[in-house]
């Protein structure tokens, strides 16, 4: 697989990563299976998807424990990206950016992952009760201690506000500027896909101009862009899509032109799938972009990895870029 570098530290990874969250969190828990998940991670590594993205809150904790079983055998082949800063309660999720907590969270992640160093450590969310410089400073100390190689910031909620001049991206960029003054940012992880393109306007160019890597989260639109979901929905009660405005039957039907467009492009490339086209489109957004599609099954990890070899034409890109915008609220 093609290799790409993340940030000034020139961290090298496969062009398409593996999002491990669905194996333990948020999506159809009845379909989650430990042994199947292990095969998925091994398949990803075999196909060159070296970046394994997780977080301590996924499960919570069980996702890191799962990866630890693979890393115990194949640490030298993997690039480990995990996150801290969010705590999962019975009914809610809260941010915790206190320096002491961050350091304890890192040590706990290292134990669960069965490794002595985390390649990329992301701040999952900034704690509104703690100056972000304090949190980031504690994370920088982890780099100096040799427990972490590089730092990133997760901006999953960084979607443009529709009111002029009040874009959420503006707040994200201000946050990035503040933390960069304390310690270099190697990567930003934020949502970007064919049906969620807001990061293209400011966040992606900001990263490119500063040599910061961009991990494209939810690159397949929570599974919608694969074309494998029925428009009737039918998600399990604990699946985040069951409460998602874009996953009502009405909105899933309204957004079918996006999937149809990806299918048209895929047909011009033989056995390509809509998911592979969606990922290949992301890879054309810049050499600093690494999509991180989630997968629970080995066959999906293999399909996603193969997208790195799909070369879209100018005609393909024009068709994708002119697809209608997605319908329905995202939040």
C-alpha positions in Angstrom: 0.0 0.0 0.0 1.0 3.6 -0.6 2.6 5.2 2.4 1.9 8.7 3.8 3.5 10.8 6.5 1.8 12.5 9.3 3.0 15.9 10.6 6.5 17.4 11.0 7.6 14.2 12.9 7.1 12.4 9.5 5.2 9.5 11.1 4.8 7.0 8.3 1.5 5.0 7.9 -0.5 3.2 5.2 -2.6 5.6 3.1 -5.8 4.0 4.5 -6.1 3.3 8.2 -8.5 1.2 10.3 -11.0 2.7 12.7 -11.5 0.2 15.5 -14.4 1.8 17.3 -17.2 -0.2 15.6 -15.7 -3.4 17.1 -16.6 -2.3 20.6 -18.7 0.8 20.6 -21.7 2.6 19.1 -22.7 0.4 16.2 -24.9 -2.7 16.4 -23.4 -4.3 19.5 -25.1 -7.6 18.8 -22.9 -7.9 15.7 -19.7 -7.3 17.7 -17.5 -10.4 18.1 -14.0 -10.5 19.6 -12.6 -13.2 17.4 -14.0 -11.6 14.3 -12.6 -8.3 15.3 -9.1 -9.8 15.9 -9.2 -11.2 12.3 -10.2 -7.8 11.1 -7.2 -6.1 12.7 -4.9 -8.8 11.4 -6.3 -8.4 7.9 -5.8 -4.7 8.0 -2.2 -5.1 8.9 -1.7 -7.7 6.3 -3.1 -5.3 3.6 -0.9 -2.4 4.7 -3.5 -0.5 6.8 -1.0 0.1 9.6 -2.7 3.0 11.4 -5.0 1.5 14.0 -7.2 4.2 15.5 -8.8 3.6 18.9 -9.6 5.5 22.2 -9.9 4.7 25.9 -13.6 5.6 25.9 -14.5 3.0 23.2 -16.1 0.2 25.2 -15.0 1.9 27.4 -11.6 0.4 27.5 -12.5 -2.9 25.7 -11.3 -1.6 22.3 -7.8 -0.9 23.6 -7.8 -4.3 25.3 -8.7 -5.9 22.0 -6.0 -4.2 20.1 -3.5 -5.1 22.8 -4.0 -8.8 21.9 -2.9 -8.0 18.3 -0.1 -5.6 19.3 1.4 -8.2 21.6 2.2 -10.2 18.4 2.6 -7.5 15.8 3.6 -4.3 17.4 6.4 -3.6 14.9 3.9 -3.6 12.0 1.4 -1.3 13.6 1.0 2.4 14.1 -1.1 3.0 17.2 -3.3 6.0 17.5 -5.4 6.4 20.7 -7.1 9.2 22.5 -7.8 10.6 26.0 -9.9 13.3 27.6 -13.4 11.8 27.6 -15.0 9.8 30.5 -18.0 7.6 30.0 -20.7 7.6 32.7 -24.0 5.7 33.0 -25.9 8.3 31.0 -23.4 10.8 29.7 -19.9 11.5 28.4 -17.9 14.2 30.1 -14.5 15.8 29.2 -11.6 15.6 31.6 -8.5 17.5 30.7 -6.8 17.7 34.1 -3.1 17.1 33.7 -2.9 14.4 36.4 -5.8 12.5 34.8 -4.2 12.7 31.3 -1.0 11.2 32.6 -2.9 8.4 34.4 -5.0 7.8 31.3 -1.9 7.4 29.2 -0.4 4.8 31.5 -3.6 2.9 31.6 -3.8 2.9 27.8 -0.2 1.6 27.5 -1.1 -1.3 29.8 -4.2 -2.2 27.8 -2.5 -1.9 24.5 0.5 -4.0 25.7 3.0 -1.5 24.4 5.6 0.8 25.9 4.9 3.7 23.5 1.8 5.3 21.8 2.6 6.5 18.3 0.0 9.2 18.2 -1.9 10.5 21.2 -5.0 12.6 20.5 -6.9 14.9 22.9 -10.4 13.6 22.3 -12.1 16.8 23.4 -10.9 20.0 25.2 -12.2 20.3 28.8 -14.1 23.6 29.2 -13.1 23.6 32.8 -9.4 23.3 32.2 -7.2 25.7 30.1 -6.3 23.7 27.0 -2.7 24.7 27.4 -2.5 22.9 30.7 -3.9 19.7 29.2 -1.7 19.9 26.1 1.3 20.7 28.3 0.7 17.4 30.2 0.5 15.6 26.9 3.8 17.1 25.8 5.4 15.8 29.0 4.4 12.3 27.9 6.3 12.8 24.7 9.4 14.0 26.6 9.0 10.9 28.9 9.1 8.6 25.8 5.6 7.3 26.4 4.2 9.0 23.3 5.8 9.9 19.9 3.5 12.6 18.7 0.3 14.5 19.6 -2.9 15.2 17.8 -6.2 16.9 18.4 -9.6 15.3 17.7 -12.1 17.8 16.3 -14.9 15.5 15.5 -17.5 18.2 16.2 -15.8 20.7 13.9 -18.7 21.2 11.5 -19.3 24.6 9.9 -22.2 26.5 11.5 -24.7 27.7 9.0 -24.7 31.2 10.4 -22.2 33.4 8.6 -19.2 34.3 10.7 -19.8 31.8 13.5 -18.4 28.6 12.1 -17.4 26.0 14.6 -14.2 25.6 12.5 -13.2 29.0 13.6 -13.2 27.9 17.2 -11.3 24.7 16.2 -8.6 26.7 14.4 -8.2 29.1 17.4 -7.8 26.0 19.6 -5.2 24.6 17.3 -3.3 27.8 17.3 -3.2 27.9 21.1 -2.0 24.4 21.6 0.7 24.8 18.8 2.3 27.5 20.9 2.8 24.9 23.6 3.9 21.8 21.6 3.6 20.9 17.9 0.4 19.4 16.6 1.2 16.4 14.3 -2.4 15.6 13.3 -6.0 16.7 13.4 -8.8 14.1 13.3 -12.1 15.4 12.0 -15.0 14.2 10.0 -14.7 14.4 6.2 -16.5 12.4 3.6 -18.5 12.8 0.3 -21.6 13.7 2.4 -19.9 15.8 5.0 -17.5 18.1 3.3 -17.3 21.1 5.7 -13.7 20.4 6.7 -12.6 21.2 3.1 -13.2 24.9 3.6 -10.8 25.9 6.3 -9.6 23.0 8.4 -8.0 20.9 5.7 -6.1 23.9 4.2 -5.0 24.9 7.6 -3.4 21.5 8.2 -1.8 21.4 4.8 -0.2 24.8 5.1 1.4 23.8 8.4 2.5 20.3 7.6 -0.2 18.8 9.9 -1.6 15.4 9.1 -5.4 15.1 8.7 -7.1 11.8 9.8 -10.5 11.7 8.0 -13.0 10.3 10.5 -16.2 8.7 9.4 -15.1 8.7 5.7 -17.9 6.4 4.7 -20.7 8.4 6.3 -21.3 6.0 9.2 -21.7 3.3 6.6 -24.2 5.1 4.4 -21.8 5.7 1.5 -21.1 1.9 1.2 -24.5 1.5 -0.4 -25.1 -1.6 1.7 -27.7 0.0 4.1 -31.4 -0.3 3.4 -33.3 2.9 3.3 -35.7 1.5 5.9 -33.1 1.9 8.7 -33.9 -0.7 11.3 -30.9 0.0 13.5 -30.6 -1.6 16.9 -31.5 0.6 19.8 -27.9 1.0 21.0 -26.7 1.9 17.5 -25.9 5.7 17.2 -27.6 5.8 13.8 -31.0 4.9 15.4 -31.1 8.5 16.7 -29.3 10.2 13.9 -31.3 12.7 11.8 -29.7 11.5 8.5 -30.6 7.9 9.2 -34.4 8.2 9.2 -36.1 6.4 6.4 -37.0 9.6 4.7 -33.4 11.1 4.8 -31.8 7.8 3.8 -34.0 7.8 0.7 -33.4 11.4 0.0 -29.6 10.9 -0.1 -29.6 8.0 -2.5 -28.4 10.2 -5.3 -25.0 10.4 -3.5 -24.7 6.6 -3.4 -25.9 6.3 -7.0 -23.2 8.7 -8.1 -20.5 6.7 -6.3 -21.9 3.5 -8.0 -21.6 5.1 -11.4 -18.0 6.0 -10.8 -17.3 2.5 -9.4 -18.7 0.8 -12.5 -16.1 2.6 -14.6 -13.4 0.8 -12.5 -14.5 -2.8 -12.8 -14.9 -4.4 -9.4 -14.6 -1.2 -7.4 -17.3 -0.5 -4.8 -19.0 2.8 -3.7 -17.0 2.6 -0.5 -13.7 2.4 -2.3 -14.6 5.3 -4.5 -15.5 7.4 -1.5 -12.1 6.6 0.1 -10.2 7.2 -3.1 -11.8 10.6 -3.4 -10.5 11.5 0.1 -7.0 10.4 -0.9 -7.0 13.0 -3.7 -7.7 15.8 -1.2 -4.1 16.0 -0.3 -1.0 14.0 0.6 -1.6 14.9 4.2 -5.0 13.1 4.3 -5.4 9.6 5.7 -8.9 8.2 5.8 -9.7 6.0 8.8 -12.8 3.9 7.9 -14.3 1.8 10.7 -14.8 -1.9 10.1 -16.0 -4.9 12.1 -15.4 -7.5 9.5 -12.2 -8.7 7.8 -13.7 -8.5 4.4 -14.5 -4.8 4.9 -11.0 -4.0 6.1 -9.6 -5.7 3.0 -12.0 -3.8 0.7 -11.1 -0.5 2.4 -7.4 -1.1 2.1 -7.7 -1.9 -1.6 -9.1 1.7 -2.1 -5.6 2.9 -1.8 -4.9 1.4 -5.3 -7.9 3.0 -7.0 -7.0 5.9 -9.2 -9.8 8.2 -10.0 -9.8 10.2 -13.3 -10.6 13.8 -13.7 -14.0 12.8 -15.0 -14.6 10.8 -11.8 -13.6 13.6 -9.6 -15.8 16.1 -11.4 -18.8 13.8 -11.0 -18.2 13.3 -7.3 -17.5 17.0 -6.7 -20.8 17.9 -8.4 -23.0 15.4 -6.5 -25.9 17.1 -4.7 -25.2 18.1 -1.1 -26.5 15.7 1.6 -30.0 16.3 2.8 -30.9 16.4 6.5 -29.4 17.8 9.7 -26.2 16.2 10.9 -26.5 17.0 14.6 
